[in-house]
Every structure is written in C-alpha cells, then in structure tokens.
C-alpha cells in the first residue's frame, strides 16, 4: 500500500494493544464506550491512499501470538469461574487401593465412599455449583460413578487421567461410550484445560499442575497447560497433603483439604494475595493510558496528511471516553 510522505501508519503494537483493551474491557465490564474502539480497529480504511490503521508492510490482521501473550485471546476453552461456589478433585470413589496409595485414614472403600459423600453434602448445597478437577471415580465404573449421583450441587467435571472420559488415557470411542454414564449421574463434562476470569482475574483450571506428579516424573504432559506464564492455575492429580498454594499453582485435591470440597472464596483470597496480580480490566485501563500517551506524544504527520490525523484524534477520543466510563474503583482497586 502506498502511503503519502509524512503519513504515519498506526504501529502494529498500537493495533495489538487496542485489541487487548477491547477484549479485556468487554469481558471484564459492561461499558458501551468500548464499542467505539472496537469499531475503529476493525473497520476498513475510508481512504484509498492512507489509513490510520495501515500496517503495511506488516500483516493486516492482528498478531495472534502478541494477543495471546498479552492475554487478549484465550488459549483454552472459556469457562465462567464466577458461577462456581466450590472446587475439588481426586475423590477416587470406588477405588479400593487409594487409601493405601495415598495414605487415607479409611479401613475400607465403603467407609471412604460414605465419608466422602457425607463431607461433600455437608458443605455443598443443592443450589451450589461445584467444579471438579478430575479423578472422580474408579473401580466398577457404573457403580462408582453412580455413587456420585447423590452428591449435592450443579457439577462440572474437568477429566483426570483416571476418568473414563479422559482424552489423556481413553480412546474417542471409549469417551463416547462412557460420557452418558457421567451425564446420567449429573455431570457436565468440560475440556481438559479451561480458562476464564474470576472477579476479573484471569485463571486456569486443569487436573494436572504446570509441573509435578504423584509418580515422580511428569506424565500426560501434552494434556497440561502449555507453560507456566504466571497465570494462576487450579489443579489436582498430585495427592499431596499440603494445603493449596505452590507458586502460581493451587492444589485443590481432597487429600490436602480434609476430604472436603473447598469454597472458592479461599481461591479468591489466594489470587488477590499474588504479587503484582491485576484484573483484566486494570490491565486494559493501564494499556489504554500507555497507548494514549504514545499517540499524543508521537510525531505529527505533515500537512499533506491532515485527514490522517483525524483518525488518530478519533482513536484518542474513544480511548478517553472508555477510561472515563470505567468505574474509578475498578481501575485502581
């Protein structure tokens, strides 16, 4: 694309930044002003000669790698963590040897099954939502999964390696065969790794941690989150008895939490305590200010490209409107 002398196209980093701003604010808050930014970064050029969003010789689309790195595009299937009241994993209903392997204080599998169900229903109400991070039941599968039908709550299952609906250990045909069994017991089956926000904070959940295993060497590595990039991760799998947090990870398995689902408010407190943690909305407002400062303080195109400046001015206006529309306490909490 030919660009008149003195006409400065919007830099690729500005485009990626605007995309992140729009995405974060549209997810994090219901603010109509973001639509102005969205329209500006997606509309075609109004001039055949010069566009404020021309990136030639760069690709005309947004850099997906940059957007993922900036948190503007989800790497994994999206899940609404705001709906969750409890999180747990690794009950192993019906697993006769788990008390021996994980040193649980139960004499028989029947005693374990009954106590796990009792402790679940003691804290989880019928209207609560529970996120289960895998290894729900083993043994005779119809019987062991059937035991979970009497558990309280609306229940979501992220499959673990011992679940019969796990892509890590089961064939597609097996998953198709066993999925109706879980669904009949009241479970909604989710992907192996899910991503979303909780009170505005980005979060991941998976049966597996970023790194660690109950057998020493990490197994099922292709079914884990790709890398630890600092995003808080909820997981099970390890059967360790430490209570939850370890770096960017939080172990939610019952062996670490008195064989009981834990309230998500515990996770909320942990996330807010992480150093340097910020909500997607806070990241968006900070980036919007950075883009504004760069645009306002940058070089001015020549007089032969005044129409080009109009595009820049419009972007500045809509970004300022977006910042003004955001609740002050959410920008600075």
Helices and strands as residue ranges (DSSP letters): H 12-28, H 34-42, H 64-69, E 77-78, G 81-83, E 86-88, H 98-101, H 109-123, E 129-132, H 141-147, G 148-150, E 154-158, H 172-184, E 187-190, E 193-198, E 201-206, G 221-223, E 232-235, E 245-246, E 249-251, G 254-256, E 262-263, H 264-273, H 280-297, G 303-305, H 306-325, H 328-332
